[in-house]
């Protein structure tokens, strides 16, 4: 109880509130600029917090986390460029809806869904930290492998019209994740003699290339057309009406719970959370509603945005209860805790309870501030995108280049980004979906590592994949997801 | 009126920024260091090495041990080979240091990298971290003896968590070597947190952790069987050493500081003395205690000896693969071929649908690829070091802006404003606020 008082004293002091405002606003702005992500902002801010009180430092960092995951929806909706990887799924419906003349509505749905997603996951965070922590250690390597399998099947089934094209794209994505150190032997593979490839292709340059650069090239091709960056006029249409709450409440709850749950699982964060919730929403929709997916579905936007914000609360659970990061950003936050001499885990609850409550408290306060800031400032943030196209494109190109370069200060990442930009453009031209490529690229290393770990533990036997109950559930679900559409198509013929 | 004032303001800011910029990089003299010294940390920010390097960085700055600051540069990936390779090829003027522990030697021994310690000048080794063997609380193995005897009685059944190619891997093999016939089933687990989760979930029987990790994870239902050091550690006096129990394995790791081969010995000695002084500051002593790192410093001949003996030890060990693992590369290429064939088949034999492209207006491929071409030239100029970031960016934005607006005179002013504010602004944000070096 005393710790809660201390934590609120920190949070609601002038300094605490100032840090929340700064952190959230910076996070949203960074999130809204393609090529600059929350992970980068937080990684770059971390050294600046060394001189700060650890509690204040974490108020700032958690606010940035909340802001960055939320801010991505602005450019995802208005420019079809996910500002952060977390809002890939928002581009599918947010952009078509904005193009159809309802940008305010699209943004409003996203913002409110983000807010509700954050709140619901926060409830899980404060109530489930301890019991969930116990459960997550029970998942073994084969369970993770099957989970990734399931996620790949999910993405392939929503990636586009053709499952074979989606799988082709996904397998190319897996291939792009292979260069670097072979996890089984420790030797280098597929580096073709380039020392820069020793660490493999980095996520961010590939992502910026695939989504941002390919879109820039496409936009440049259409520069003669009227600009598709959509102005947002009325503020009123951004708020939920009573009918919306009634229509979307179940979707909000389901997507937030999925997001929270995905967040809890180590390694996968906001992007997978929103992918999974989006697929779930699509598969549970009525045929008329499903027709709308990819063309500006309200359900799709709400599912994607509530889930990605819900992963924040979810991924903080293993971070503070076990010291195990639930996503890339959490890995940086873990480093931050250690730098400040704090040991996350059950010990943190005993020794620094005020830290635990500060993390929990700043998440909800930042979430509330994020909502108001986004509603009032989104029109101005969106102006970032309504600069004349001929001016905007070179500027975004420079941002992408600097962002890729700053990751590990080398030109190689910039070349990687440009290469994948051209590749993504080519994919778009021949109608191969981009999302499975990126998902395959992100998940393959996780799958590979867990498969090898499992095989080394089982002495080379693959049987545990179907012997372990959790893994079996994932495998059966994947097969079902693949078999049902095929069976339906067969019956239609 | 406002507009004109706005233009003036921007011009003023540009001049100011240009003035600030011109000051950077001037000045020369004789004594080292004349400018900030970069420390390459080949891991992500927040990792053990990064944390440690930043502790020393702060100690050096706060105690004025050097006239110029240390700047930490993270170059993660490739089992630390990206960062080490970068420093290996850097100019040997003393301004680029590498901070990397014994992974430099182990990755050479496993064949991950083509070079080891011999490719560098060792400056100092600082801060010793011990290793421990852990089991879960409810484990059947009460003592180290139980564990080793089981490994001998039922070889290759005990799941023993290590990180392949790193010092933990070698500790595992060293343990096996102390008892003829004992074999673990070595399981790679990645970093310490993953290993902890696997151990607690019952997916491993035992695992190697650093002492720092033991302290951090203590209270999570873990039990230490042995400490792999020469004598018991003050912080964990109740844990016996493996040597006491009859398994003489000493495995500890230090953060080594390396300079490129051929660096002036005076600079090496200077950096060594700075690091030694930093290690003796109260701040380092205090933080070391918190992180359970012994504040030890090894220099000179002792350092050379340690590197030589460690390199020899690692090179003698066999790190062959023990389980048949699938070749992921082959499987992936097979999948690409299968799905590619399916897609091709559909295109060739499938029903033709009316091309949607017909609906689209005239595509200006010329503009797109013209701009992309300029972009490639821009990156190339920076990559080759022909132009620094600021001038290259101004040139790129002006050129592409004029190209895209077809030299519209009304937009000329904006093009230049955007070019100047972007280049100087970004340069300021990254180099001054974030201390990231731009090309």
Interface residues (C-beta under 8 A of the other chain):
Chain A: X43 X44 X46 X47 X50 X136 X137 X138 X139 X140 X141 X162 X164 X165 X167 X168 X171 X172 X174 X175 X178 X180 X181 X182 X183 X184 X185 X186 X187 X188 X189 X190 X195 X196 X198 X199 X200 X202 X217 X218 X220 X221 X222 X223 X224 X225 X266 X322 X323 X324 X325 X331 X332 X334 X335 X336 X338 X339 X341 X343 X345 X346 X347 X350 X388 X389 X390 X391 X393 X394 X395 X397 X398 X399 X401 X402 X405 X406 X408 X409 X410 X411 X414 X415 X418 X421 X422 X432 X448 X449 X451 X452 X453 X455 X456 X457 X459 X460
Chain B: X44 X45 X46 X47 X50 X51 X54 X58 X72 X73 X74 X75 X76 X77 X78 X79 X81 X82 X85 X86 X107 X110 X111 X112 X156 X159 X164 X165 X185 X186 X187 X188 X189 X190 X193 X194 X196 X197 X198 X200 X201 X202 X203 X204 X215 X216 X217 X218 X219 X220 X287 X290 X291 X319 X321 X322 X323 X324 X325 X326 X328 X329 X332 X333 X335 X336 X339 X340 X342 X343 X346 X360 X361 X362 X363 X364 X365 X367 X368 X369 X371 X372 X375 X376 X378 X379 X382 X383 X389 X393 X396 X397 X400 X401 X404 X405 X411 X414 X415 X418 X422 X423 X426 X430 X434 X435 X436 X437 X438 X439
